[in-house]
Amino acid sequence: MRSAYKTIHIEPLAPPKPAFGRPCNGCGVCCLDQPCPLGVVLSGRRHGACSALRWDAAQAMYRCGAIARPAQVLADRLPRRLRRLAVPLAPLLAALARRSIALDAGCDCDLELG
């Protein structure tokens, strides 16, 4: 029998997860659980934490790296010979990421933390 519980490692200073539908506060729970569709491409996986997720210590919150640092995320993911394209493609990645995570649409993570 499979356990209904899963361990997600969250920065201790991260804000608490907001209620479903409330504004995002950078808690990171959704992205630590599994990547969004764009995160699947960037991470190369469908389960586990998104590799594009970044902890912002100055703001004490998680940020989508594809939005906050798109050139860095692209450079990390692109083959060496294509990394020079990271800077010119960064605005496109940031726009795709904002759409992919439905930025400003509210929390869509229904995980119950215990």
KOLRO-360244 format. One record per residue (C-alpha): residue in three letters; x, y, z. Coordinates in nm, 2 decimals. Layout:
BEGIN
+--------+--------+--------+--------+
! residu !   east !  north !     up !
+--------+--------+--------+--------+
!    Ala !      X !      Y !      Z !
...
+--------+--------+--------+--------+
% end
This chain:
BEGIN
+--------+--------+--------+--------+
! residu !   east !  north !     up !
+--------+--------+--------+--------+
!    Met !   0.00 !   0.00 !   0.00 !
!    Arg !   0.13 !   0.34 !  -0.10 !
!    Ser !   0.16 !   0.62 !   0.16 !
!    Ala !  -0.06 !   0.92 !   0.10 !
!    Tyr !   0.21 !   1.14 !   0.24 !
!    Lys !   0.50 !   1.30 !   0.06 !
!    Thr !   0.80 !   1.49 !   0.19 !
!    Ile !   0.88 !   1.83 !   0.03 !
!    His !   1.18 !   2.01 !   0.16 !
!    Ile !   1.09 !   2.38 !   0.20 !
!    Glu !   1.32 !   2.67 !   0.31 !
!    Pro !   1.24 !   2.74 !   0.68 !
!    Leu !   1.19 !   3.11 !   0.60 !
!    Ala !   0.95 !   3.05 !   0.32 !
!    Pro !   0.61 !   3.20 !   0.37 !
!    Pro !   0.32 !   2.96 !   0.46 !
!    Lys !   0.12 !   2.82 !   0.17 !
!    Pro !  -0.18 !   3.04 !   0.09 !
!    Ala !  -0.53 !   2.90 !   0.06 !
!    Phe !  -0.63 !   2.77 !  -0.28 !
!    Gly !  -0.73 !   3.07 !  -0.50 !
!    Arg !  -0.55 !   3.33 !  -0.28 !
!    Pro !  -0.27 !   3.54 !  -0.43 !
!    Cys !   0.07 !   3.36 !  -0.47 !
!    Asn !   0.32 !   3.46 !  -0.19 !
!    Gly !   0.62 !   3.27 !  -0.31 !
!    Cys !   0.58 !   2.97 !  -0.08 !
!    Gly !   0.72 !   2.74 !  -0.35 !
!    Val !   0.50 !   2.44 !  -0.25 !
!    Cys !   0.36 !   2.39 !  -0.60 !
!    Cys !   0.70 !   2.40 !  -0.78 !
!    Leu !   0.87 !   2.19 !  -0.51 !
!    Asp !   0.60 !   1.92 !  -0.56 !
!    Gln !   0.61 !   1.91 !  -0.94 !
!    Pro !   0.70 !   2.13 !  -1.23 !
!    Cys !   0.45 !   2.31 !  -1.44 !
!    Pro !   0.43 !   2.21 !  -1.81 !
!    Leu !   0.72 !   2.45 !  -1.90 !
!    Gly !   0.91 !   2.33 !  -1.59 !
!    Val !   0.88 !   1.98 !  -1.72 !
!    Val !   1.07 !   2.09 !  -2.03 !
!    Leu !   1.33 !   2.29 !  -1.83 !
!    Ser !   1.38 !   2.02 !  -1.57 !
!    Gly !   1.36 !   1.72 !  -1.79 !
!    Arg !   1.13 !   1.55 !  -1.54 !
!    Arg !   0.76 !   1.53 !  -1.46 !
!    His !   0.79 !   1.47 !  -1.09 !
!    Gly !   0.98 !   1.63 !  -0.80 !
!    Ala !   1.10 !   1.98 !  -0.76 !
!    Cys !   1.13 !   2.20 !  -1.07 !
!    Ser !   1.50 !   2.28 !  -1.15 !
!    Ala !   1.40 !   2.63 !  -1.25 !
!    Leu !   1.28 !   2.72 !  -0.90 !
!    Arg !   1.50 !   2.97 !  -0.72 !
!    Trp !   1.51 !   3.07 !  -0.35 !
!    Asp !   1.54 !   3.44 !  -0.31 !
!    Ala !   1.70 !   3.49 !   0.03 !
!    Ala !   1.67 !   3.87 !   0.02 !
!    Gln !   1.29 !   3.85 !  -0.02 !
!    Ala !   1.26 !   3.52 !   0.17 !
!    Met !   1.05 !   3.37 !  -0.10 !
!    Tyr !   1.07 !   3.13 !  -0.39 !
!    Arg !   1.07 !   3.27 !  -0.74 !
!    Cys !   1.03 !   3.10 !  -1.08 !
!    Gly !   1.38 !   3.12 !  -1.23 !
!    Ala !   1.23 !   3.13 !  -1.58 !
!    Ile !   1.07 !   3.46 !  -1.48 !
!    Ala !   1.33 !   3.61 !  -1.24 !
!    Arg !   1.64 !   3.48 !  -1.41 !
!    Pro !   1.54 !   3.35 !  -1.76 !
!    Ala !   1.89 !   3.39 !  -1.92 !
!    Gln !   2.05 !   3.19 !  -1.63 !
!    Val !   1.79 !   2.91 !  -1.66 !
!    Leu !   1.83 !   2.89 !  -2.03 !
!    Ala !   2.21 !   2.89 !  -2.01 !
!    Asp !   2.19 !   2.60 !  -1.75 !
!    Arg !   1.96 !   2.40 !  -1.98 !
!    Leu !   2.09 !   2.47 !  -2.33 !
!    Pro !   2.38 !   2.27 !  -2.48 !
!    Arg !   2.71 !   2.45 !  -2.46 !
!    Arg !   2.71 !   2.54 !  -2.83 !
!    Leu !   2.37 !   2.72 !  -2.80 !
!    Arg !   2.42 !   2.90 !  -2.47 !
!    Arg !   2.50 !   3.22 !  -2.66 !
!    Leu !   2.12 !   3.23 !  -2.74 !
!    Ala !   2.02 !   3.24 !  -2.37 !
!    Val !   2.02 !   3.62 !  -2.34 !
!    Pro !   1.82 !   3.69 !  -2.67 !
!    Leu !   1.57 !   3.42 !  -2.58 !
!    Ala !   1.53 !   3.52 !  -2.22 !
!    Pro !   1.23 !   3.75 !  -2.27 !
!    Leu !   1.05 !   3.48 !  -2.46 !
!    Leu !   1.11 !   3.23 !  -2.18 !
!    Ala !   0.99 !   3.48 !  -1.92 !
!    Ala !   0.67 !   3.54 !  -2.12 !
!    Leu !   0.61 !   3.17 !  -2.16 !
!    Ala !   0.67 !   3.11 !  -1.79 !
!    Arg !   0.43 !   3.39 !  -1.68 !
!    Arg !   0.16 !   3.22 !  -1.89 !
!    Ser !   0.25 !   2.87 !  -1.78 !
!    Ile !   0.22 !   2.94 !  -1.41 !
!    Ala !  -0.08 !   3.17 !  -1.46 !
!    Leu !   0.10 !   3.45 !  -1.28 !
!    Asp !  -0.14 !   3.67 !  -1.08 !
!    Ala !  -0.42 !   3.41 !  -1.12 !
!    Gly !  -0.40 !   3.29 !  -0.76 !
!    Cys !  -0.27 !   2.98 !  -0.59 !
!    Asp !  -0.37 !   2.67 !  -0.79 !
!    Cys !  -0.19 !   2.42 !  -0.55 !
!    Asp !  -0.44 !   2.20 !  -0.36 !
!    Leu !  -0.18 !   2.02 !  -0.16 !
!    Glu !  -0.26 !   1.99 !   0.21 !
!    Leu !   0.04 !   2.05 !   0.43 !
!    Gly !   0.06 !   1.88 !   0.76 !
+--------+--------+--------+--------+
% end
